[in-house]
Amino acid sequence: MDEFQRSWLLAQLGPDTDPADLERRFFRLRSVRAVALEVLGERRAKLLADPLKVTVDGVVTMDLQENLRGIERHIDAVRQVPAPEDEDEASSTLAVARLVPTRCYR
């Protein structure tokens, strides 16, 4: 994994994400988008493992449903945003354009 891929992952997952963990996942998955989706999927599963809403009458109410919706929106965004490997494929294509003058001079 190069520095550009690492910085893209940290931008998607937050600066507190362990870079060594990202390296191990990239070695196994071979795609930065797959690494980001796997980490976000684990975060989503961790939220779903615990109750989303806890209420102690008269003391506190904790509601994690918006956090879950936020992670799901983030997963959708990661699927749509261009990843570094997508840009490598796009840069290898060749485009040819014809230049045509707007006026003909004699």
LOTOR-507332 format. One line per 4 residues: for each residue x, y, z of C-alpha. Coordinates in nm, 2 decimals, always signed. Layout:
N
X,Y,Z  ...
***
This chain:
106
+0.00,+0.00,+0.00  +0.14,+0.34,-0.10  +0.11,+0.67,+0.08  -0.17,+0.79,-0.14
-0.38,+0.48,-0.06  -0.31,+0.51,+0.31  -0.41,+0.87,+0.32  -0.73,+0.79,+0.13
-0.82,+0.52,+0.38  -0.74,+0.75,+0.68  -0.96,+1.02,+0.52  -1.25,+0.77,+0.49
-1.20,+0.59,+0.83  -1.06,+0.87,+1.05  -0.71,+0.95,+1.17  -0.73,+0.72,+1.48
-0.75,+0.41,+1.26  -0.45,+0.17,+1.31  -0.23,+0.19,+1.00  -0.08,-0.16,+1.07
-0.43,-0.30,+1.07  -0.50,-0.13,+0.74  -0.18,-0.28,+0.59  -0.28,-0.63,+0.70
-0.63,-0.59,+0.55  -0.49,-0.45,+0.23  -0.24,-0.74,+0.20  -0.54,-0.98,+0.23
-0.80,-0.79,+0.02  -0.58,-0.61,-0.24  -0.83,-0.31,-0.26  -0.84,+0.00,-0.06
-1.22,+0.03,-0.12  -1.26,-0.33,+0.02  -1.05,-0.24,+0.32  -1.27,+0.07,+0.39
-1.59,-0.13,+0.35  -1.47,-0.41,+0.57  -1.38,-0.17,+0.85  -1.70,+0.02,+0.82
-1.89,-0.31,+0.82  -1.73,-0.41,+1.14  -1.82,-0.08,+1.30  -2.18,-0.13,+1.19
-2.18,-0.49,+1.32  -2.05,-0.37,+1.66  -2.33,-0.12,+1.68  -2.59,-0.38,+1.59
-2.45,-0.63,+1.85  -2.56,-0.40,+2.14  -2.90,-0.25,+2.19  -2.95,+0.06,+1.99
-3.16,+0.24,+2.25  -3.12,+0.21,+2.63  -3.34,+0.40,+2.88  -3.29,+0.42,+3.25
-3.61,+0.59,+3.37  -3.55,+0.94,+3.50  -3.17,+0.91,+3.47  -3.05,+0.87,+3.11
-3.15,+0.77,+2.76  -2.89,+0.66,+2.51  -3.00,+0.63,+2.14  -2.75,+0.50,+1.88
-2.99,+0.47,+1.59  -2.85,+0.79,+1.42  -2.50,+0.65,+1.46  -2.61,+0.34,+1.28
-2.77,+0.54,+1.00  -2.46,+0.76,+0.97  -2.24,+0.45,+0.92  -2.48,+0.31,+0.66
-2.47,+0.64,+0.47  -2.09,+0.64,+0.50  -2.08,+0.28,+0.35  -2.29,+0.40,+0.06
-2.06,+0.70,+0.01  -1.75,+0.49,+0.01  -1.90,+0.26,-0.26  -1.97,+0.57,-0.48
-1.66,+0.79,-0.43  -1.36,+0.72,-0.65  -1.09,+0.51,-0.48  -0.72,+0.53,-0.57
-0.74,+0.20,-0.77  -1.02,+0.35,-0.98  -0.80,+0.65,-1.07  -0.52,+0.42,-1.18
-0.75,+0.25,-1.43  -0.89,+0.58,-1.56  -0.54,+0.73,-1.61  -0.43,+0.45,-1.84
-0.71,+0.52,-2.10  -0.62,+0.72,-2.40  -0.85,+0.99,-2.54  -0.82,+1.14,-2.89
-0.99,+1.47,-2.97  -1.00,+1.65,-3.30  -0.93,+2.02,-3.30  -1.15,+2.21,-3.54
-1.11,+2.59,-3.60  -1.42,+2.80,-3.53  -1.36,+3.01,-3.84  -1.20,+2.93,-4.17
-0.94,+3.18,-4.29  -0.82,+3.21,-4.65
***
